[in-house]
Amino acid sequence: FRSKQWYQRRVRGMAVARSITTKLQSRFLPTFLEVINESHMHNVPRNSETHFKVYIVSEEFKGMQLIKRHRAVNSALSEELNSGVHALSIIAKTPAQWESDPNSVKSPPCLGGSKL
């Protein structure tokens, strides 16, 4: 049996991922969107929401250079990036690009921040 506090922490713990998802869906109307919290792979407290990977596929990216796609995503998520999200990996493709290569890109292991 799980306590009410556990459920409240669990919902609160997904707030950033939910915000990222909502904003990207609203801004880009993606045909595919996956937001992955990769914080557990880094030297951060348990249940953190500081490191994310985003797969986003949208017609909005057609004719747009990769750097402009990333800037557009970063702009849509400026609030999150200025208030706790430390790292954001972005895979931004058009539907045609996604159909020709839907493979994911594996994130590298964390090197431990100051342990470099």
ABEGO torsion letter per residue (X at the ends): XBBAAAAAAAAAAAAAAAAAAAAAAAAAGBABBBBBBAAAABBBBBGBBABBBBBBBBAAABGBBAAAAAAAAAAAAAAAAAAGBABBBBBBBBAAAAAABABBBBBBBBAGEAAX
